[in-house]
Amino acid sequence: MPQNKPFLTDVRTLRDRARRHVETGPVTETYGADAAGTIEILQSVLATELVCVMRYTQHAIIATGLASESVSAEFAEHAKEEQDHAMWVAERINQLGGDPDFNPQTLTARSATEYETGEELVTLIEENLVAERIVIDHYRELIRHFGDADPTTRVLMERILAVEEDHASDMVDLLAIHAPDRTAQGAMAGRGAPAQGARPPH
């Protein structure tokens, strides 16, 4: 019977392998993904996070008035957290041998989300909720894409995704306060239409 291949590489091989191509840093021979492809994906993630920073920051400033004070504070907090995400992603790009792209002229073209604003408080909340929903779907796809080939980048995206899901939940809570009719309609739509022959609620 053929012998099973050892699960762990012997120490001598690890040492010898680590000395080859030292200039690539953490991208060793066991890196299972395509580093250039990962960098390209992360450049888009970086742009997405930076657009989110700008959108939340602008919304925090223009959401004025007593009724919108708590909303403005929420937007400002989210802007700071999106800035943290951008830095994490930029650092990962650098680790993989790339230069993070902060070029403002191409940010919106590279971002998964749009830079949208509005004049009404509810519009601002809704635009941020839409953006968060886009990001959540996109990042879930990226997590599946990286899988075991790049566990470090996968864990990074999982960490960011958890915060983005919190952001979406916060926006839903704000809508429930400032536009209860819309959230009620959304809940009804989520439950679907009543079955044929069923009587509508009174």
N, C-alpha and C positions, 0 to 999 in steps of 0.2 A: 504494500500500500504506500502511496506517496506521502511523504512527511508534510505536515502542515507548515506553512510559512510562519515564522515567529511574528507575534503581534507587535513586539517592541524591537526597534532598531538597536543594535549593540552600540555601546558608548563610543568605541573607536570610530565607527562609521559616522556617528553623529558629529564627532569632533572634526573629522576630515571634511565632511560635507559643509560644516559651518564656515570653514576657512576658504571655501570656493565662492567667488563672486560676493565678497563681503560688502561691496558698495551698494548692493540691493537691500541691505538692512533686513527688515523682517520678512521680506519676500524671498523665502528659501525654496529649495527644491520640492518641499512638501506642500507648498501653497497650491491649492487645488483649482483656483479660479484664474481667469485672465486678468492680470493686474491692470493693463491698459483699458480693458473693457470696464473693470470695476471703477477706475478713476473717472471714466467718461460718465458712468451712471451717477457717481457721487457728485460730479460737477453740477448735474441737473438737480440733485437733491439740495446742494448748497444754494443754488439759485432760488429754488422753491422756498427754502427757509428764509433767505434774505428778503424775498418779496413779501413773505408773511410778516417779517419784522417791520417793514415799511408800512404795510397795510394796517397792522394793529397799532403802530405808533401814530399814524395819521388819524385813525379813528379815535384813539384816546384823546387826541388834542381837540378834534372838532365835536366830540360828544360832550357838549357843555350844558349847563343848567342843573338845577337841583335834582330833577328826576333821573338824570343820566350820570350823576356823580359816581355811583357804584359801578356802572357799566364802563365808564372811562377808566376807573381803577383796574377793572378786570382786563380790559384791552391792554393797558400798560403792563400788567403782570405777564400776559401772554407774549407781548413783544419781547420782554426780557428773556423768557424761556425759549422763544424761537431764536433769539440771538445766541443763546447757549448751544442750541442744536447746530446752528451754522458753524460755530467754533469747533464743536466735536467732529463734524463732517470734514471741515477744512484740515484739521489735524490728521484725520485718517487718510485723506488724499495725500498729504505730505508724507505720512508713513509709507505709503505704497509707491512713493517716488514721483508723485505729481506735484504740480503747483496749483493751489486752489485759485479758481477764477472768480475774482470779485469785480470784473469789468461791468460797470453800471449800464453800459450801452446795450449789453446783450442779456441782462438778467431776466427780463420778462419773457424773452424768446426761449430761454432755456428752462424756465420754471414750469412746473406742472400746474400751478395755480395762476390765476389772473390777479392783477392789481385793480380791484374794484372799490368804489367808494359810493357815497350817497349823501343825501341831505337829511333823511329821516333816521332816527335812532334805530328803529326796527330794521330798516334796510341795512344798516351797518352790521347789526347782529346777524342777519340772514346771510350777508355776503361772507362773513367770517365762518359761519356754520357750513356753507357750501364749500368754501376752501378747505376746511378741516375734513369734510367728507371725501373730497378728492384726494387729499394727502393720505388719509387712512387707507383707502383702497389701493393707492399707488404703493405705499410702503409695505402693505401686506404682500403685494406681488413681489416686491424686491426681497423681502424676507424669505419667501419661498425660492426665489431665484438663487440667492447666495447659499442657502442650506448649509451643508457640511463642507462645501468647497471653500468658503471663507467665513468661518464661524465668528471671527472678530467683527467683521462688518455686519453680519447678520444680527449679532447681539446689540451692536450700536443702533441698528434700525429698529430692533425690538424696543430698546430703551426710549427712542424718540417716539415710536408709535404709541406707547403707553401714555405719554404726555399729550399727544395729539388727540387721543380718545377722550382724555380728561377735558381738553379744550372744547371738543364738540359737545360734551355733556354740559359744560358751563354755558355754552351758547344756547342750548335747548332750555336750560333753566332760566336764562335771561328772557328768552322768547315767551316762556310761560308767564313771566311777570309783566312784560311790556306789550305782548300781543297774545293774550290767552286764547282769542278766537282762532288764530292761525294754528296754534299748537293743538287745539281741540280738533280742528279739521284734519291736521296731519295724523292724529291718532286714529281717527275714523278711517282715513285712507289706508293706514297700515293694517287695520283689521279687515279691510275689504268690504265689498258691498254686501248687504243682507241677502240671505239665501232666497231663491225664488219662492214666492208665496208667503214669505215671512212678513209680519206687520212691522212697520217702522216704529221706533220708540216714540212715546208721547213726550 
